[in-house]
Amino acid sequence: MTRAFTVTIDEATLTALDDLAARTDSSRDALVQEALGRFVELQTWQIRKIEAGLAAAERGEFATEDEVAATFGKFGVSY
């Protein structure tokens, strides 16, 4: 089931959206649905990862000093 709702966007974004729709032979609606779906998926993933990290921290699960140094060293950074 789909439901409609109204969103207001600036003129430049609307123009870019219309241009993208024309270039990809898609509709505004299809592009916005895809973009919104990806945004919600990404935000949901990020929130879950943050919550998992917070839960691990609350359990006292932290990297050791050596693990932190090794990770920084892997990228050629000293701290």
C-alpha positions in Angstrom: 0.0 0.0 0.0 1.3 3.4 -0.8 0.1 6.8 0.6 0.7 10.3 -0.6 2.0 13.2 1.4 3.3 16.6 0.5 6.8 17.8 0.8 8.2 21.2 0.0 11.6 21.5 -1.7 13.6 24.5 -3.0 13.5 25.4 -6.7 17.1 24.3 -7.4 16.5 20.8 -6.0 13.2 20.5 -7.9 15.0 21.6 -11.1 17.8 19.1 -10.5 15.2 16.3 -9.8 13.4 17.0 -13.0 16.7 17.0 -14.9 17.7 13.7 -13.3 14.2 12.2 -14.1 14.5 13.2 -17.7 18.1 11.9 -18.1 17.2 8.5 -16.4 13.8 8.2 -18.1 12.2 8.0 -14.6 9.6 10.0 -12.8 10.0 12.4 -10.0 8.0 10.0 -7.8 10.2 7.0 -8.6 13.4 8.9 -7.8 12.0 10.4 -4.6 10.8 7.0 -3.5 14.2 5.4 -4.2 16.1 8.3 -2.5 13.8 8.3 0.6 14.0 4.5 0.9 17.8 4.6 0.8 17.9 7.4 3.3 15.6 5.6 5.8 17.6 2.4 5.3 21.0 4.2 5.9 19.7 6.1 8.9 18.2 2.9 10.4 21.5 1.1 10.0 23.5 3.9 11.5 21.2 4.2 14.5 21.4 0.4 15.1 25.2 0.5 14.9 25.3 3.5 17.4 23.0 1.7 19.8 25.1 -1.5 19.6 28.2 0.5 20.3 26.6 2.2 23.2 25.4 -1.1 24.6 29.0 -2.5 24.2 30.4 0.5 26.0 27.8 0.1 28.8 29.1 -3.5 29.2 32.6 -2.2 29.5 33.7 -3.6 26.1 36.5 -1.1 25.0 39.5 -1.5 22.8 42.8 -2.0 24.7 45.6 0.6 24.4 47.5 -1.8 22.2 44.5 -2.3 19.9 44.0 1.4 19.5 47.7 1.9 18.8 47.7 -0.9 16.2 44.7 0.6 14.4 46.2 4.0 14.3 49.6 2.6 13.2 47.9 0.7 10.4 47.0 4.1 8.9 50.4 5.6 9.7 49.0 7.9 12.4 50.5 8.3 15.8 48.5 9.7 18.7 
